[in-house]
Amino acid sequence: MARPTREARIDLGALRANVRALRAIVAPAQTMIVVKADAYGHGAIEVAAAAIDEGAEWLGVVDISEALALRAAGISAPILTWLHGDDADFQAAVDAGIDLGISTFTQLDRAAQVDGHAMIQIKVDTGLSRNGVEHAQAGELFRRAAEFEREGRLGVRGVWSHLANAGEDEDREQLSRFDAAVAEAESAGLRPELRHLAATAGALSLPESRLDLVRVGIGAYGLSPFDRSGSADLGLRPVMELSAEIVSVKRVPADSGVSYGYTYRTPAETTLALVPLGYADGIPRAASSSAPVSINGKTYRISGRVAMDQFVVDVGDDEVTLGDRAILFGDPATGVPSADDWAEAAGTINYEIVTRIGPRVTRVFVP
Ligand SMILES: *Cc1c(COP(=O)(O)O)cnc(C)c1O
């Protein structure tokens, strides 16, 4: 079968190896693999199934609909979901055995009202200032939750928070606020079996933050959450390789304008290769004239602007033929650019590079 024109190759072997490596580091803490946003663009169902098969105890997603899609695909592992609009369908979540992250009194009351027995994990804001009950009000919310628990209306399985990665001192301050919140939960009569705080960065750099469970996203995809280290430094392998077939090759004279606005002009007679990936596919326009692309083992830079569907690469006098492949990023250990290189070229982070890869790109899963 021909390779898809635009392909994100998802190396499930690398994913499994990353899950194994991360689990070994954080043990005896449990591991939740975060598969929100279609597993950061990698394909939530396939990633979730492989991660669970590798021993991950939990899956994490943002929306209830993401969790229901996993259930519909036959995934029965424990799932936590945590960012809910006012009319989020708590009943559907409880019917499907999905844990609810609870951040407000209103959400707590709604969880107590659904038919069946909701399992909840209460999120405390220890300093990130996103969702979660303000730590000053956590005691009151815990008391109300304990009352619901005594009435048999719900169960409180966890208490959790999220680190801001603002620095080691700030992370430790959040950790101590979190410890105080857990003590309040206990004095309210709750016995949460899961206390969790760390994502990949905390799990790797702040061992005290591992507690009962870590929520790992980016590390499972083989990418580093740190500025100063790459995948290999952490013993991880990038899971996604993004490539496309070259769909046009042409010889042009010196001083030819290339792509919109002619921000690039050919310095001499040269060959231009056209790559059918653009900002509609998640290729950052900010990477125009800067991001690296590997063609036949050699690395070039994008020439001129990234358009909606395509960009151009000036390959000089090198031999490039229709049907050759341009590899945008993958595992740098194989000699191709990394998602980190792309992030740097586009002024962003590797998370955004992989997560934005759009639906026109065919995911090909390598077992
Ligand atoms: C996305 C997310 C994670 C995973 O973060 P990584 O840095 O990708 O490991 C963990 N917890 C919460 C609440 C998240 O939203």
The ligand as an SDF file (V2000), in Angstrom:
LIG
                    3D

 15 15  0  0  0  0  0  0  0  0999 V2000
   -2.0690   18.0350   30.4580 C   0  0  0  0  0  0  0  0  0  0  0  0
   -2.0410   17.7560   31.8980 C   0  0  0  0  0  0  0  0  0  0  0  0
   -1.0870   16.8720   32.4410 C   0  0  0  0  0  0  0  0  0  0  0  0
    0.0470   16.2820   31.6550 C   0  0  0  0  0  0  0  0  0  0  0  0
    1.0900   17.2300   31.5900 O   0  0  0  0  0  0  0  0  0  0  0  0
    2.4870   16.8870   30.8850 P   0  0  0  0  0  0  0  0  0  0  0  0
    3.3130   18.0800   31.1470 O   0  0  0  0  0  0  0  0  0  0  0  0
    2.1820   16.7130   29.4310 O   0  0  0  0  0  0  0  0  0  0  0  0
    2.9960   15.6550   31.5000 O   0  0  0  0  0  0  0  0  0  0  0  0
   -1.2010   16.5520   33.7810 C   0  0  0  0  0  0  0  0  0  0  0  0
   -2.1790   17.0690   34.5490 N   0  0  0  0  0  0  0  0  0  0  0  0
   -3.0780   17.9430   34.0660 C   0  0  0  0  0  0  0  0  0  0  0  0
   -4.1180   18.4980   34.9730 C   0  0  0  0  0  0  0  0  0  0  0  0
   -3.0450   18.3260   32.7320 C   0  0  0  0  0  0  0  0  0  0  0  0
   -3.9470   19.1840   32.2640 O   0  0  0  0  0  0  0  0  0  0  0  0
  1  2  1  0
  2  3  1  0
  2 14  2  0
  3  4  1  0
  3 10  2  0
  4  5  1  0
  5  6  1  0
  6  7  2  0
  6  8  1  0
  6  9  1  0
 10 11  1  0
 11 12  2  0
 12 13  1  0
 12 14  1  0
 14 15  1  0
M  END
$$$$
